[in-house]
């Protein structure tokens, strides 16, 4: 494990820098629409479906630019690409604050989507892969620990700012954070070095040879991409419906909110466990364990029904599975295909991942129109999106 000094002055400071910027980026771009979209819809007289379609459009644009972002990080480094992404995101947030008609609103989301594609986990993973090479798994795990607190900080901050300066002022503040905090951290504090690809080592007699690396193309790469893309559908669908389903079974609103609150800690706990005990476990096995845990969570409800205790157990199991999958998404391509061209690989994978997640915003808005009124109360509704945590 790195020391505190390492986290400040060595290449490990990349984890510190990205940890701060990921919390800001997720909180300002990804989580803010949960609270702000209904206000935008009410002020302009738009439907919530249309308002959230802007977020969906942004995720689609992010998916489209992701391969280019990944290749650019490989060639130029995250200190250039992610700094540019932060500035583009700031411009998009200002565009949202200034938008007064549907065309301007959607145009702002196009700009913000381009910035989003260079600001979240996948470009951060690609940056760590460039800096640490084949040894990037531990930095990736540490980064996801910080990212797990993004919603914990993001939603209360958004709620406070809306009350203090309104939703337009909130977006102006968030634009300032992306431009004045994230962009300079990327540009001036993020390490610029590139890991040297290690030459093949001689294998001594009796030693186990490492598994050969696979080409980042062909059927194996397609299967890995398909697996992560298919998984993205699960949190996208559950985020909009799960806690509402719990409420319809007769569980009171306060208990449902408490159940939703278990997801984040379970996610972080799973990542801590992986950090402590997963060093010598292949990320493919970690991914398999996460999927099996998720399947077991569904079987738990299917076989025994929904009660407060079982719903809480499901939230913990689902949170742990999602926490492990996030690590696997960064570590598995590194283990299977190597560090050479890692940014390009992550860009190709995340393009499909983000395109699948874009359905979440529309689904959540449609579900919100069908939910009982008490589930749409602002302090409750963010918990309906816990399953979409990074």
ZABABA-58472 format. One line per field, with one value per residue (C-alpha): residue number from 1; y, x, z. Coordinates in pm, 1 decimal, m for minus. Each point is the difference from the previous one (the first is absolute). Example, Ala and Ser with C-alpha at 12.3 -4.5 7.8 and 13.67 -1.06 7.14 Angstrom:
BEGIN
pos = [1; 2]
py = [m450.0; 344.0]
px = [1230.0; 137.0]
pz = [780.0; m66.0]
% end
This chain:
BEGIN
pos = [1; 2; 3; 4; 5; 6; 7; 8; 9; 10; 11; 12; 13; 14; 15; 16; 17; 18; 19; 20; 21; 22; 23; 24; 25; 26; 27; 28; 29; 30; 31; 32; 33; 34; 35; 36; 37; 38; 39; 40; 41; 42; 43; 44; 45; 46; 47; 48; 49; 50; 51; 52; 53; 54; 55; 56; 57; 58; 59; 60; 61; 62; 63; 64; 65; 66; 67; 68; 69; 70; 71; 72; 73; 74; 75; 76; 77; 78; 79; 80; 81; 82; 83; 84; 85; 86; 87; 88; 89; 90; 91; 92; 93; 94; 95; 96; 97; 98; 99; 100; 101; 102; 103; 104; 105; 106; 107; 108; 109; 110; 111; 112; 113; 114; 115; 116; 117; 118; 119; 120; 121; 122; 123; 124; 125; 126; 127; 128; 129; 130; 131; 132; 133; 134; 135; 136; 137; 138; 139; 140; 141; 142; 143; 144; 145; 146; 147; 148; 149; 150; 151; 152; 153; 154; 155; 156; 157; 158; 159; 160; 161; 162; 163; 164; 165; 166; 167; 168; 169; 170; 171; 172; 173; 174; 175; 176; 177; 178; 179; 180; 181; 182; 183; 184; 185; 186; 187; 188; 189; 190; 191; 192; 193; 194; 195; 196; 197; 198; 199; 200; 201; 202; 203; 204; 205; 206; 207; 208; 209; 210; 211; 212; 213; 214; 215; 216; 217; 218; 219; 220; 221; 222; 223; 224; 225; 226; 227; 228; 229; 230; 231; 232; 233; 234; 235; 236; 237; 238; 239; 240; 241; 242; 243; 244; 245; 246; 247; 248; 249; 250; 251; 252; 253; 254; 255; 256; 257; 258; 259; 260; 261; 262; 263; 264; 265; 266; 267; 268; 269; 270; 271; 272; 273; 274; 275; 276; 277; 278; 279; 280; 281; 282; 283; 284; 285; 286; 287; 288; 289; 290; 291; 292; 293; 294; 295; 296; 297; 298; 299; 300; 301; 302; 303; 304; 305; 306; 307; 308; 309; 310; 311; 312; 313; 314; 315; 316; 317; 318; 319; 320; 321; 322; 323; 324; 325; 326; 327; 328; 329; 330; 331; 332; 333; 334; 335; 336; 337; 338; 339; 340; 341; 342; 343; 344; 345; 346; 347; 348; 349; 350; 351; 352; 353; 354; 355; 356; 357; 358; 359; 360; 361; 362; 363; 364; 365; 366; 367; 368; 369; 370; 371; 372; 373; 374; 375; 376; 377; 378; 379; 380; 381; 382; 383; 384; 385; 386; 387; 388; 389; 390]
py = [0.0; 351.0; 230.0; 345.6; 149.0; m223.1; 126.8; 354.5; m6.0; m331.8; m124.8; m116.9; 361.1; m78.2; m192.3; 300.0; 240.9; m225.6; m84.1; 368.8; 67.3; m311.8; 100.7; 343.7; m125.7; m268.8; 236.3; 295.3; m177.5; m339.9; 45.7; 357.2; m72.7; m214.7; 312.7; 270.3; m156.1; 30.5; 367.9; 62.3; m176.1; 201.5; 337.0; m53.2; m200.5; m295.2; m362.1; m180.9; m254.9; 269.1; 160.0; m330.0; m77.8; 267.1; m208.9; m305.4; 190.3; 97.7; m363.2; m95.1; 270.6; m116.4; m351.5; 125.7; 201.8; m262.9; m188.5; 326.4; 101.8; m333.5; 22.2; 359.6; m95.2; m270.5; 250.3; 329.7; m94.6; 62.3; 332.3; 137.3; m189.3; 7.4; 368.2; 71.9; m214.6; 203.8; 325.9; m138.5; m121.4; 346.7; 148.6; m250.1; 76.4; 372.9; m79.5; m176.8; 297.5; 236.1; m217.8; 142.4; m214.0; m369.2; 39.6; 179.3; m250.1; m301.8; 174.6; 56.0; m371.4; m84.5; 211.3; m137.4; m356.3; 54.9; 120.9; m285.8; m250.9; 139.3; 44.2; m318.0; m338.1; m133.2; 286.8; m5.5; m374.1; 61.6; 269.9; m234.9; m270.0; 238.2; 102.7; m339.4; m245.9; m359.1; 103.2; 224.1; m236.4; 123.9; 368.5; m72.1; m162.9; 293.1; 243.8; m180.3; 30.6; 377.5; m7.0; m193.4; 318.0; 209.4; m30.4; 47.2; 341.1; 83.9; m25.5; 198.1; 267.9; 29.4; 13.4; 277.3; 205.0; m19.4; 152.0; 264.3; 113.3; m186.6; m264.4; 240.3; 129.0; m360.2; m75.9; 317.7; m106.1; m348.1; 146.0; 199.4; m313.2; m188.0; 290.2; 132.9; m322.0; m303.7; 144.3; 141.5; m320.6; m203.6; 237.5; 69.9; m270.4; m315.7; m188.3; 13.9; m307.2; m318.4; m345.5; m190.0; m324.8; m276.5; m241.9; m366.9; m158.0; m325.7; m272.6; m203.5; m374.7; m105.9; 350.8; 52.5; 204.7; 296.0; m32.3; 136.7; 327.3; m8.1; 234.6; 286.3; m113.3; m304.1; m214.5; 35.9; 378.5; m6.0; m227.9; 225.9; 307.1; m178.9; m114.6; 348.3; 149.6; m260.4; 62.5; 373.2; m76.4; m135.0; 315.6; 211.5; m181.3; m54.5; 356.6; 125.2; m276.7; m196.5; 212.3; 89.5; m374.0; m38.3; 279.2; m167.3; m310.3; 198.5; 102.8; 353.0; 288.4; 56.2; m365.8; 6.5; 300.5; m178.9; m304.2; 219.2; 146.5; m345.9; m16.2; 249.3; m137.5; m355.7; 112.7; 164.1; m297.6; m238.0; 216.2; 10.4; m378.4; m32.1; 238.7; m199.8; m354.6; 11.4; 70.0; m352.7; m73.3; 32.8; 274.8; m249.4; m196.9; 321.0; 79.5; m348.2; 24.6; 336.2; m136.5; m307.3; 225.7; 204.3; m313.2; m124.4; 332.9; m36.4; m361.6; 110.8; 219.9; m242.4; m293.5; 169.6; 314.0; 358.7; 103.6; 282.1; m238.9; m171.6; 332.0; 126.6; m317.4; 48.5; 360.6; m107.8; m286.5; 213.9; 282.3; m236.9; m153.3; 340.6; 114.0; m300.6; 32.8; 356.0; m121.7; m290.9; 232.2; 172.6; m299.0; m278.5; 157.1; 74.8; m362.1; m158.7; 236.4; 180.7; 363.7; 78.1; 205.3; m23.8; 340.4; m94.6; m324.7; 179.4; 251.5; m275.4; m181.2; 311.1; 113.9; m292.3; 27.1; 365.5; m52.8; m264.1; 219.1; 282.4; m187.7; 57.2; 364.7; m57.2; m306.0; 186.5; 291.5; m229.7; m192.9; 321.8; 90.0; m331.4; m3.2; 92.8; 364.1; m75.8; m172.2; 314.0; 220.8; 144.2; m141.7; m348.9; m8.4; 9.2; m332.7; m149.9; 60.2; m161.7; m298.4; 227.7; 89.6; 1.7]
px = [0.0; 126.8; 94.6; m147.5; 315.3; m37.2; m355.2; 136.1; 337.8; 30.3; m199.1; m255.1; m113.3; m199.0; m240.2; m33.6; m60.7; m246.4; m175.6; m79.9; m98.0; m214.9; m207.1; m51.1; m70.0; m248.8; m171.6; m29.4; m76.7; m150.3; m193.9; m125.4; m274.6; m183.9; m92.3; 29.4; m192.4; m342.8; 70.6; 99.7; m312.4; m222.6; 155.3; m19.2; m320.6; 179.7; m78.6; 234.5; 58.2; 131.5; 208.5; 168.3; 47.3; 269.6; 194.8; m61.0; 134.4; 306.1; 73.8; m36.1; 248.2; 235.3; m13.9; 74.5; 305.7; 139.0; 215.6; 160.8; 53.7; 166.2; 235.0; 87.1; 88.0; 231.0; 180.6; m21.6; m73.7; m285.2; 149.3; m92.2; m316.2; m174.0; 88.2; m165.5; m295.0; m43.4; m4.5; m247.8; m216.8; 11.5; m117.5; m284.7; m108.7; m1.5; m203.6; m260.2; m15.2; m56.8; m241.9; m349.6; m131.0; 10.4; 260.4; 246.1; m65.3; 76.3; 302.1; 137.3; m38.2; 190.0; 291.2; m29.1; m12.7; 329.8; 151.7; m156.6; 170.2; 337.1; m82.6; m133.4; 144.9; 110.6; 233.7; 125.9; 71.1; 171.4; 215.2; 103.2; 77.1; 231.1; 178.0; 26.6; m15.4; m68.4; 11.9; m309.5; m242.9; 68.7; m18.4; m329.0; m142.0; 107.5; m155.5; m334.9; 5.5; 4.9; m257.5; m237.1; m53.1; m103.3; m372.4; 48.2; 152.8; m178.6; m366.1; 9.5; 212.9; m245.8; m293.2; 168.4; 96.9; m347.8; m137.8; 274.1; 41.1; m262.8; 59.5; 161.0; 237.7; 78.2; 113.7; 211.1; 168.9; 59.3; 145.8; 239.5; 104.3; 73.2; 195.8; 176.0; 60.5; m6.8; 168.9; 304.0; 38.7; 4.4; 232.4; 253.8; m24.8; m65.6; 326.0; 106.2; 220.3; m74.2; 73.6; 269.3; m134.0; 197.5; 195.8; m95.9; 171.7; 188.3; m200.2; 207.5; m35.7; m314.4; m148.6; m346.3; 0.9; m241.0; m300.9; 70.9; m163.6; m282.1; m46.8; m243.8; m219.7; m190.9; m245.1; 149.2; m2.6; m353.9; m111.9; 157.5; m164.9; m333.9; 15.8; 59.4; m260.3; m258.0; 71.5; m57.5; m364.4; m51.5; 81.6; m159.5; m331.3; 9.5; 96.8; m338.6; m222.5; 149.5; m86.2; m338.9; m68.7; 98.7; m242.1; m287.0; 41.4; m101.8; 339.7; m30.0; 184.6; 250.7; 104.0; 35.1; 231.3; 203.8; 24.7; 123.1; 263.7; 156.3; 106.1; 287.1; 169.2; m30.6; 166.2; 289.8; 35.2; 30.8; 272.3; 190.0; m22.3; 135.8; 282.7; 93.1; m35.3; m23.1; 360.3; 67.6; m350.1; m51.7; m254.2; m195.5; m70.1; m98.6; m242.2; m148.1; m45.8; m175.0; m242.7; m73.7; m64.5; m244.8; m178.1; m21.7; m155.0; m273.2; m62.3; m34.7; m295.9; m144.6; m2.1; m88.5; m187.2; 56.4; 18.3; 197.0; 277.4; 26.9; m18.7; 289.4; 196.2; m65.5; 124.1; 321.0; 63.1; m77.8; 221.2; 290.6; m37.4; m7.1; 303.8; 200.2; m115.8; 130.6; 347.2; m21.0; m91.5; 334.3; 213.8; m121.0; 100.3; 339.4; 46.8; m124.9; 135.0; 289.5; 89.1; 95.5; m284.4; m198.8; m161.1; m128.5; m141.2; m182.4; m137.9; m142.8; m154.1; m142.5; m159.5; m242.3; m33.4; m105.4; m230.0; m184.6; m19.9; m159.7; m332.4; 6.2; m101.9; m306.6; m105.3; 32.4; m208.9; m272.1; 0.3; m14.8; m328.1; m151.8; 130.7; m217.0; 45.8; 193.9; 275.4; 46.0; 69.3; 349.2; 177.2; m124.6; 33.7; 384.4; 8.1; m183.5; 321.0; 242.4; 41.0; 167.7; 282.7; 348.3]
pz = [0.0; m76.4; 286.0; 50.3; m147.5; m307.9; m49.3; m19.5; m175.8; m187.4; m301.4; 256.7; 27.0; m314.4; 225.2; 233.4; m287.5; m177.9; 326.8; 55.1; m358.6; m31.7; 301.4; m154.9; m352.6; 102.6; 242.1; m237.8; m328.4; 77.4; 324.4; m29.1; m258.6; 255.0; 196.5; m264.6; m291.2; 168.7; 67.5; m361.3; m121.6; 231.7; m91.5; m375.6; m11.9; m157.5; 74.7; 234.6; m275.4; m234.2; 273.3; 88.6; m367.8; 5.3; 250.0; m215.8; m300.3; 202.3; 84.7; m366.4; m102.2; 276.4; m140.4; m349.9; 105.5; 239.1; m256.0; m109.8; 362.4; 76.5; m298.7; 88.5; 358.1; m134.8; m220.2; 191.0; 360.7; 239.3; 109.4; m344.0; m88.8; 337.7; 48.9; m334.1; 104.4; 318.6; m195.0; m253.4; 288.9; 153.9; m329.6; m15.5; 356.0; m77.7; m308.8; 213.4; 235.1; m293.0; m202.3; m46.2; m285.8; m93.6; m274.6; 226.7; 277.4; m219.3; m152.2; 350.3; 73.1; m318.8; 125.1; 352.2; m134.8; m179.3; 325.6; 194.4; m230.8; 111.5; 369.1; 165.1; 92.8; m336.0; m94.5; 360.0; m30.0; m332.3; 160.3; 281.0; m256.2; m183.6; 320.9; 173.3; m288.5; 100.9; 368.8; m30.6; 174.2; 354.3; m97.5; m179.4; 314.2; 218.1; m245.6; 11.0; 379.2; m35.8; m278.4; 223.1; 201.3; m300.8; 61.5; 374.5; m71.1; m324.7; 90.4; 328.6; m168.0; m287.9; 241.2; 199.8; m305.0; m150.3; 318.8; 11.0; m362.9; m202.8; m263.8; m248.6; 265.8; 94.8; m352.6; m5.0; 325.4; m139.3; m320.9; 214.2; 189.3; m320.2; m149.7; 310.1; 194.9; m227.7; m308.9; 187.6; 202.2; m318.5; m182.7; 272.8; 269.0; m200.0; m73.7; m362.5; m11.5; m183.3; 137.0; m186.8; m138.4; 167.5; m212.8; 33.1; 299.7; m8.0; 171.0; 242.1; 16.4; 182.0; 3.4; m138.9; m317.6; m8.7; m224.8; m349.1; m90.5; m251.0; m295.0; 69.0; m285.8; m108.3; 190.0; 349.6; m12.7; m136.7; 284.0; 263.8; m153.3; m30.7; 363.3; 139.5; m234.7; 101.3; 367.3; m52.0; m71.6; 354.8; 200.8; m273.1; 41.3; 374.9; 82.1; m112.5; 132.4; 287.8; 302.6; m145.5; m22.3; 364.2; 87.5; m182.7; 214.5; 306.5; 137.8; 136.9; m164.4; 281.6; m7.5; m378.3; 22.8; 267.0; m227.5; m284.8; 229.9; 39.3; m363.9; 16.2; 313.8; m137.6; m321.3; 183.6; 237.9; m294.9; m152.0; 329.1; 17.4; m352.5; 84.0; 311.1; m129.0; m379.0; m94.8; m124.3; m129.8; m373.8; m77.0; m210.4; 318.1; 178.1; m281.2; 10.3; 376.6; m41.4; m259.3; 212.3; 299.1; m206.3; m122.3; 359.3; 101.6; m261.5; 100.2; 360.6; m88.2; m252.7; 243.6; 327.5; m100.2; 104.3; 364.0; 162.5; 105.3; m339.2; m184.3; 211.7; m72.6; m372.4; 13.0; 174.5; m244.3; m301.9; 127.0; 62.7; m346.3; m167.2; 195.6; m118.5; m360.2; m14.5; 97.9; m242.2; m286.1; 43.9; 103.0; m228.7; m335.0; 154.0; 108.5; m321.8; m264.2; 170.5; 54.8; m360.1; m147.8; 323.9; m45.9; m342.8; 140.2; 279.5; m247.1; m218.4; 297.0; 164.0; m326.1; 15.9; 380.6; m8.3; m295.9; 201.9; 311.0; m198.2; 26.8; 377.3; m10.0; m216.1; 199.4; 329.3; m122.7; m128.6; 325.8; 200.8; m172.1; 112.0; 358.1; 296.6; 93.8; 317.9; m204.4; m210.4; 300.3; m68.0; 310.0; m92.4; m377.8; m12.9; 178.5; m296.5; m197.6; 247.7; m232.1; m251.7; 237.4; m153.7]
% end
